[in-house]
C-alpha cells in the first residue's frame, strides 16, 4: 500500500519519529501526503521562521506568511545577522570556532554575489516588506537575532567574535524595530543579542551601541505611520557604549565583511549621548519583563570614567514601566542613586536579579541592599551575585546585610 494511502493515525505515528526535513520530503511525494502530514508535530517543528534580509529569504518569508496553514504555525521569527567570510583560510580565533581549510575562488565569488544582492535592497524596501509580512503572521510571538558567519552555499557558523567589529549588528535591529513600529503586529517578546538566553552571557559577544541606537530610535520616531508605543512585553537587550569611531578602528583588524550600516558618523549626524536604551524603553512602555546586559568586553573602549554610568542613569531618570514585574541587570555600571531611583519608581517588581553590577569605588552597596530588603514588599525572588565596587568584589557587604 502506498504510504500516502495509509490512515492518518498511522502517518501521525510515523512522523512522530521523523525530523522536519524528512517530513518535508515526504510531503512532496503527493498532494494526499502533503495534507496528511499537516499534523500538530509538524506544525510545532514549523514554529520558527527565518530571514537574513536577502531577496530570496524575504520572498520565502512572504510566501510562508501567505500560506493558509503555515502562517498560523509561526511563533518565532529568527533574524539572521549575516557576516560574509572572505578569508582564504580560517584563522583560529577561539577554540570554539571550526576550521574549514583553504577556500576556492568560486566560493569567494559566490559570497560577493550574495552580499551584493543583499546590499542592493534599500532600508525602506526591507522595512516595508518585513512590516507587511509581520502583519500576515497572526500568531507570531517573538523575534530573536542570530549573528552568523556565511562561509559557502549552505555553510554557516554562529558568529563568536565580538560584534563591535560590525556596525551592521545595530543596523539590523533598527530595521526590525522600524518594521514592528510600522506594522500592527502584537509581538510579545524581543531578544536583542541577549546572551543570557544561552545560559552563558560571556558566549554572546554581540551588542548594540547605546549612542548609535539613539540615532536609530530617532529615525523610527520620525516616521509618520509608526506607532508611539510598541506592544513588546518581554525584552532582552545587550548594549555597549562603543562608538562608530571605535567600530571603525576595530573593524580594520578583521577581513570579515558585513553590509554597510548608516550611522551618525557616515550620515552627517552627531551622536546623541547615551540615551538609546532609554528611548527604546520609552517606546516599550508595556514591558512586563526586562533583561539588560552590558557588554563588559567593551569597557576598555569607554571615552571617560563616567561614561559607563550614564547609560543606566538615563534609564533611571526618564523611564517608567508601570507593568514591570521582572527585572534582570547584568554587567552594568550603576551608581547607588540611579539604582535606588529605578527601584523606587518600580515598586511592583516581584522578581529581581542583579549580577556582576558595579558601583563607583567610593560608594557602598549597603543602602541599595537595605532598600531591597525593607522597601519592596511584593518582591518574591531576589538574586544578587558578583556585586562590585569599581573592579573589586563586594560580597562582604551582601553578607553583612543578610546577617542583619
Secondary structure as the mmCIF struct_conf table of DSSP 4:
data_model
#
loop_
_struct_conf.conf_type_id
_struct_conf.id
_struct_conf.beg_label_comp_id
_struct_conf.beg_label_asym_id
_struct_conf.beg_label_seq_id
_struct_conf.end_label_comp_id
_struct_conf.end_label_asym_id
_struct_conf.end_label_seq_id
HELX_RH_3T_P HELX_RH_3T_P1 UNK A 3 UNK A 5
BEND BEND1 UNK A 6 UNK A 6
HELX_RH_AL_P HELX_RH_AL_P1 UNK A 8 UNK A 15
TURN_TY1_P TURN_TY1_P1 UNK A 16 UNK A 17
BEND BEND2 UNK A 18 UNK A 18
HELX_RH_AL_P HELX_RH_AL_P2 UNK A 20 UNK A 27
TURN_TY1_P TURN_TY1_P2 UNK A 28 UNK A 29
HELX_RH_AL_P HELX_RH_AL_P3 UNK A 31 UNK A 36
TURN_TY1_P TURN_TY1_P3 UNK A 37 UNK A 37
BEND BEND3 UNK A 39 UNK A 39
HELX_RH_AL_P HELX_RH_AL_P4 UNK A 40 UNK A 45
TURN_TY1_P TURN_TY1_P4 UNK A 46 UNK A 46
STRN STRN1 UNK A 48 UNK A 51
BEND BEND4 UNK A 53 UNK A 54
HELX_RH_AL_P HELX_RH_AL_P5 UNK A 55 UNK A 66
BEND BEND5 UNK A 67 UNK A 67
TURN_TY1_P TURN_TY1_P5 UNK A 68 UNK A 69
HELX_RH_AL_P HELX_RH_AL_P6 UNK A 70 UNK A 73
STRN STRN2 UNK A 76 UNK A 85
BEND BEND6 UNK A 88 UNK A 89
BEND BEND7 UNK A 94 UNK A 94
TURN_TY1_P TURN_TY1_P6 UNK A 95 UNK A 96
BEND BEND8 UNK A 97 UNK A 97
HELX_LH_PP_P HELX_LH_PP_P1 UNK A 98 UNK A 99
HELX_LH_PP_P HELX_LH_PP_P2 UNK A 102 UNK A 104
HELX_RH_AL_P HELX_RH_AL_P7 UNK A 105 UNK A 119
TURN_TY1_P TURN_TY1_P7 UNK A 120 UNK A 120
BEND BEND9 UNK A 121 UNK A 121
HELX_RH_AL_P HELX_RH_AL_P8 UNK A 123 UNK A 136
TURN_TY1_P TURN_TY1_P8 UNK A 138 UNK A 139
STRN STRN3 UNK A 142 UNK A 152
TURN_TY1_P TURN_TY1_P9 UNK A 153 UNK A 154
STRN STRN4 UNK A 155 UNK A 158
BEND BEND10 UNK A 161 UNK A 161
HELX_RH_3T_P HELX_RH_3T_P2 UNK A 163 UNK A 165
TURN_TY1_P TURN_TY1_P10 UNK A 167 UNK A 167
HELX_RH_AL_P HELX_RH_AL_P9 UNK A 168 UNK A 182
BEND BEND11 UNK A 183 UNK A 183
STRN STRN5 UNK A 189 UNK A 192
BEND BEND12 UNK A 193 UNK A 193
HELX_RH_3T_P HELX_RH_3T_P3 UNK A 195 UNK A 198
TURN_TY1_P TURN_TY1_P11 UNK A 199 UNK A 199
HELX_RH_3T_P HELX_RH_3T_P4 UNK A 201 UNK A 203
STRN STRN6 UNK A 208 UNK A 209
HELX_RH_AL_P HELX_RH_AL_P10 UNK A 210 UNK A 222
TURN_TY1_P TURN_TY1_P12 UNK A 224 UNK A 225
BEND BEND13 UNK A 228 UNK A 229
STRN STRN7 UNK A 234 UNK A 240
HELX_RH_AL_P HELX_RH_AL_P11 UNK A 244 UNK A 251
TURN_TY1_P TURN_TY1_P13 UNK A 252 UNK A 253
STRN STRN8 UNK A 256 UNK A 257
TURN_TY1_P TURN_TY1_P14 UNK A 264 UNK A 268
TURN_TY1_P TURN_TY1_P15 UNK A 273 UNK A 274
HELX_RH_AL_P HELX_RH_AL_P12 UNK A 276 UNK A 283
TURN_TY1_P TURN_TY1_P16 UNK A 284 UNK A 286
BEND BEND14 UNK A 288 UNK A 288
STRN STRN9 UNK A 289 UNK A 294
HELX_RH_3T_P HELX_RH_3T_P5 UNK A 296 UNK A 301
BEND BEND15 UNK A 303 UNK A 304
TURN_TY1_P TURN_TY1_P17 UNK A 305 UNK A 306
HELX_RH_AL_P HELX_RH_AL_P13 UNK A 307 UNK A 318
TURN_TY1_P TURN_TY1_P18 UNK A 322 UNK A 323
STRN STRN10 UNK A 326 UNK A 330
BEND BEND16 UNK A 331 UNK A 331
STRN STRN11 UNK A 333 UNK A 333
HELX_RH_AL_P HELX_RH_AL_P14 UNK A 336 UNK A 345
TURN_TY1_P TURN_TY1_P19 UNK A 347 UNK A 348
STRN STRN12 UNK A 351 UNK A 355
BEND BEND17 UNK A 356 UNK A 356
STRN STRN13 UNK A 358 UNK A 359
TURN_TY1_P TURN_TY1_P20 UNK A 361 UNK A 362
BEND BEND18 UNK A 365 UNK A 365
HELX_RH_AL_P HELX_RH_AL_P15 UNK A 366 UNK A 374
BEND BEND19 UNK A 375 UNK A 375
TURN_TY1_P TURN_TY1_P21 UNK A 377 UNK A 378
STRN STRN14 UNK A 381 UNK A 385
BEND BEND20 UNK A 386 UNK A 386
STRN STRN15 UNK A 388 UNK A 389
TURN_TY1_P TURN_TY1_P22 UNK A 390 UNK A 391
STRN STRN16 UNK A 392 UNK A 393
HELX_RH_AL_P HELX_RH_AL_P16 UNK A 395 UNK A 403
#
